[in-house]
């Protein structure tokens, strides 16, 4: 088991270098924010269009099939499962509500034989029913209810046995599944083609106007960079401890619940000690290199170069938002 290569999300693809790798990280971050913001208050067709656009971007970048299948295969399955469950579940419009208080509170104090007998509901706007009750005649049906419908509109889209799919449930299924897919897939595609140093450099660049409000932007970017670099160390320590336990061939059935918990507590304590040791080593290495404060010892993580493809990406963002405002609004 290799945790550093078997994670379903968040891995950086070093090879092959695609055209997405060569884009400016600030433009990729702007595209990511656009993918996360445009589905808000959008119609279902726009949400489906974003899913298709993400697929086309992945195919145009020629991401290897092994990476795409490993990281996105389960996401497609989960999105399809959410779509199917939301479509067949009740949409909530047919739920009957009951008032908290009775309509006639004085009727509760009467005896059961004194309660008035319920009369059949009548249409007060039908003159034929005004005198039908006094003569003991049944009211004539309304001829408007027997007329054919002017359109072929049907609220129930599919009804097969216990499975009922309505228009509202289908709309909710499209909204939930596409939003889940767009949220996870766009973020993963951004991390797949952007190095951690480029991510922090782009965030620091976008947050640079906050320096006017005395916000430590450089310290936030440094903390984010160290945390991204510390994640592989955590996975490596977990992997080493799991391998050390598996090589000892412990018989968990003979240990029992109490001893098994004691073993896992010892492993957790050892993991915490190793992580604190790694953090202390990183802090010592930074002090040896003279790194005292981020403002006095700034490190240029990435050199920004705005090229022609970045201008094309910026024009693509403008076209995306223009199309969203014209065709993507929820009617």
C-alpha positions in Angstrom: 0.0 0.0 0.0 1.4 3.3 -1.1 -0.6 6.2 0.4 1.4 8.8 -1.5 0.2 7.4 -4.9 -3.2 5.8 -4.0 -5.0 8.9 -2.8 -8.2 9.6 -4.8 -7.8 13.4 -4.7 -5.3 16.2 -4.4 -2.3 14.6 -6.2 -0.1 16.8 -8.5 0.6 15.3 -11.9 4.3 16.0 -12.7 4.4 14.1 -16.0 3.3 14.6 -18.7 3.3 18.4 -18.7 0.1 19.6 -20.4 -1.0 23.0 -21.6 -2.8 23.4 -18.2 0.5 23.1 -16.4 1.9 26.0 -18.4 -0.9 28.4 -17.6 -0.4 31.1 -15.1 -1.6 29.9 -11.6 -3.5 33.1 -11.1 -5.6 32.4 -14.2 -6.2 28.8 -13.2 -7.3 30.1 -9.8 -9.7 32.5 -11.5 -11.1 29.7 -13.6 -11.6 27.6 -10.5 -13.5 30.4 -8.8 -15.6 30.8 -11.9 -16.5 27.1 -12.0 -17.5 27.3 -8.3 -19.5 30.6 -8.6 -21.4 30.2 -12.0 -23.6 27.3 -10.9 -25.2 29.5 -8.2 -28.8 30.3 -9.3 -28.2 28.8 -12.7 -30.6 26.6 -14.7 -30.1 22.9 -15.1 -28.8 23.3 -18.7 -26.0 25.5 -17.6 -25.0 23.1 -14.9 -24.9 20.2 -17.4 -22.9 22.4 -19.7 -20.3 23.0 -17.0 -19.9 19.2 -16.6 -19.4 18.8 -20.3 -16.9 21.7 -20.4 -14.9 20.1 -17.6 -14.8 16.8 -19.5 -13.6 18.6 -22.7 -10.9 20.4 -20.8 -9.7 17.1 -19.4 -9.6 15.5 -22.8 -7.9 18.5 -24.4 -5.2 18.4 -21.8 -4.6 14.7 -22.5 -4.6 13.7 -18.8 -3.5 10.0 -18.7 -6.4 7.6 -18.4 -4.9 5.9 -15.4 -4.9 9.2 -13.5 -8.4 10.1 -14.6 -9.8 6.6 -13.8 -8.1 6.5 -10.4 -9.2 9.9 -9.2 -12.5 10.5 -11.0 -14.0 7.0 -11.5 -15.5 7.0 -8.0 -16.7 10.6 -8.4 -18.7 9.7 -11.5 -20.2 6.7 -9.6 -21.2 8.9 -6.5 -22.7 11.6 -8.8 -24.8 9.1 -10.7 -25.9 7.5 -7.4 -26.9 10.8 -6.0 -28.8 11.6 -9.2 -30.7 8.3 -9.2 -31.6 8.6 -5.5 -32.8 12.2 -5.7 -34.8 11.5 -8.8 -36.8 8.6 -7.2 -37.2 10.1 -3.8 -40.3 12.2 -3.0 -39.9 15.8 -4.1 -41.7 17.3 -1.0 -44.6 19.0 -2.9 -47.1 16.2 -2.1 -46.4 16.2 1.6 -49.7 16.8 3.5 -49.5 19.3 6.4 -51.8 19.3 9.5 -52.5 22.5 11.5 -51.3 22.6 15.1 -54.7 23.8 16.4 -58.1 22.4 15.3 -60.3 24.4 13.0 -63.2 24.5 15.4 -62.1 24.3 19.0 -65.7 24.5 20.4 -66.7 21.3 18.5 -64.4 19.3 20.8 -66.5 20.1 23.9 -69.7 18.7 22.3 -70.9 15.2 22.6 -70.3 12.7 19.8 -74.1 12.5 19.0 -74.3 16.3 18.9 -71.6 16.8 16.4 -73.0 17.8 13.0 -72.7 15.4 10.2 -70.2 16.4 7.5 -71.8 17.4 4.2 -70.2 16.7 0.9 -68.2 19.5 -0.5 -70.0 21.7 -3.0 -69.0 24.3 -5.5 -70.5 27.6 -4.4 -70.0 29.0 -7.9 -72.1 26.4 -9.6 -75.8 27.4 -9.8 -76.9 23.9 -10.5 -75.8 22.8 -7.0 -77.7 25.5 -5.1 -81.0 23.5 -5.1 -79.6 20.0 -5.8 -79.1 19.3 -2.1 -82.6 20.2 -1.1 -84.1 17.8 -3.8 -81.8 14.9 -2.8 -80.1 15.0 -6.2 -76.4 14.5 -6.7 -74.6 17.5 -8.1 -73.8 17.4 -11.8 -70.1 17.2 -12.6 -68.4 20.3 -13.8 -68.0 20.1 -17.6 -64.7 22.0 -17.4 -63.1 19.1 -15.6 -63.9 16.7 -18.4 -62.4 18.9 -21.2 -59.1 17.8 -22.7 -56.0 19.6 -21.6 -54.6 22.2 -24.0 -51.0 21.0 -23.8 -49.3 17.7 -23.2 -47.7 18.9 -19.9 -47.5 16.2 -17.2 -46.0 16.7 -13.8 -45.1 13.0 -13.5 -42.3 12.2 -15.9 -42.0 8.5 -15.1 -44.1 6.1 -13.0 -43.3 2.4 -12.9 -44.7 0.6 -9.9 -43.2 2.2 -6.7 -40.8 4.4 -8.7 -42.2 7.8 -9.4 -40.1 10.6 -11.1 -41.6 14.1 -11.1 -40.4 17.2 -12.8 -39.3 18.7 -9.5 -37.4 15.6 -8.3 -35.7 15.4 -11.7 -34.7 19.1 -11.5 -33.4 18.5 -7.9 -31.4 15.5 -9.0 -29.7 17.4 -11.8 -28.9 20.3 -9.5 -27.4 18.2 -6.7 -25.4 15.8 -8.8 -24.0 18.4 -11.2 -23.1 20.7 -8.2 -21.3 17.8 -6.5 -19.4 16.9 -9.6 -18.4 20.4 -10.5 -17.3 21.3 -7.0 -15.0 18.3 -6.6 -13.9 17.8 -10.2 -12.9 21.4 -10.8 -10.9 21.6 -7.6 -9.2 18.3 -8.3 -8.3 19.4 -11.9 -6.8 22.6 -10.5 -4.6 20.7 -8.0 -3.8 18.1 -10.6 -2.1 20.6 -12.9 -0.8 23.1 -10.3 2.2 22.7 -8.0 1.7 23.5 -4.3 4.2 26.4 -4.6 2.2 27.9 -7.5 -1.0 27.5 -5.5 0.3 29.5 -2.6 2.0 32.1 -4.9 -1.3 32.7 -6.7 -3.3 33.0 -3.4 -0.7 35.4 -2.0 -0.9 37.5 -5.2 -4.7 37.7 -5.1 -4.6 38.6 -1.4 -1.9 41.3 -1.8 -4.5 44.2 -1.6 -5.3 43.0 2.0 -1.9 44.3 3.1 -3.5 47.8 3.3 -5.6 46.5 6.2 -2.5 45.2 8.1 -3.4 41.5 7.3 -0.3 39.3 7.3 -0.7 38.0 3.8 2.9 36.7 3.6 2.6 34.7 6.8 -0.7 33.2 5.6 0.9 32.1 2.3 4.0 30.7 4.2 1.7 28.7 6.5 -0.3 27.4 3.6 2.9 26.4 1.8 4.3 24.6 4.9 1.0 22.8 5.4 0.9 21.6 1.8 4.4 20.3 2.1 3.7 18.7 5.5 0.9 16.5 4.2 3.2 14.1 2.4 5.2 13.7 5.6 2.1 12.8 7.5 1.1 10.2 4.9 4.6 8.8 4.9 4.6 8.4 8.7 1.1 6.7 8.6 2.3 4.4 5.9 5.4 3.4 7.8 3.4 2.6 11.0 0.8 0.6 9.1 3.6 -1.4 7.4 5.3 -2.0 10.8 2.1 -3.4 12.2 1.4 -5.6 9.2 4.9 -7.1 9.2 4.4 -8.2 12.9 1.4 -10.4 11.9 -0.6 -9.5 15.0 -3.6 -11.8 15.7 -6.3 -9.3 16.5 -8.8 -11.9 17.5 -6.7 -13.3 20.3 -5.9 -9.8 21.6 -9.5 -8.8 22.3 -11.0 -5.4 22.3 -9.1 -3.9 25.2 -5.7 -4.9 24.1 -6.4 -3.9 20.5 -7.4 -0.5 21.7 -4.1 -0.3 23.7 -2.1 -1.2 20.6 -3.8 1.5 18.5 -3.3 4.1 21.2 0.4 3.2 21.2 0.5 3.6 17.5 -1.3 7.0 17.6 1.2 8.2 20.3 4.1 7.1 18.1 2.6 8.9 15.1 2.2 12.1 17.1 5.8 11.9 18.3 7.1 11.4 14.8 5.1 14.3 13.4 6.3 16.7 16.2 9.8 15.6 15.5 9.4 16.3 11.8 8.0 19.8 12.6 10.9 20.5 14.9 13.3 19.5 12.2 11.6 21.8 9.7 11.7 24.7 12.2 15.4 24.1 12.9 16.2 24.0 9.1 14.5 27.4 8.7 16.3 28.9 11.6 19.7 27.7 10.3 19.0 29.4 6.9 18.3 32.7 8.7 14.5 32.6 8.2 13.3 34.7 11.1 10.2 36.5 9.8 8.4 36.2 6.5 8.7 40.0 5.8 12.5 40.1 6.3 13.2 36.8 4.5 10.8 36.4 1.6 11.1 33.5 -0.7 9.9 33.8 -4.3 8.1 30.5 -4.7 7.1 31.1 -8.3 7.9 33.7 -11.0 4.8 35.0 -12.7 5.0 35.3 -16.4 1.8 36.5 -18.2 2.0 35.1 -21.8 -0.3 34.9 -24.7 -2.1 31.7 -23.5 -2.8 33.5 -20.3 -4.5 36.3 -22.1 -6.6 33.8 -24.0 -7.5 32.2 -20.7 -8.6 35.6 -19.4 -10.7 36.1 -22.5 -12.3 32.7 -21.9 -13.3 33.7 -18.4 -15.0 36.8 -19.8 -16.8 34.7 -22.4 -17.9 32.2 -19.7 -19.4 34.9 -17.5 -21.0 36.6 -20.4 -22.7 33.3 -21.4 -23.7 32.8 -17.8 -25.4 36.1 -17.6 -27.2 35.7 -21.0 -28.2 32.0 -21.1 -27.5 30.6 -17.6 -30.0 32.5 -15.5 -32.7 30.5 -13.8 -36.0 31.1 -15.4 
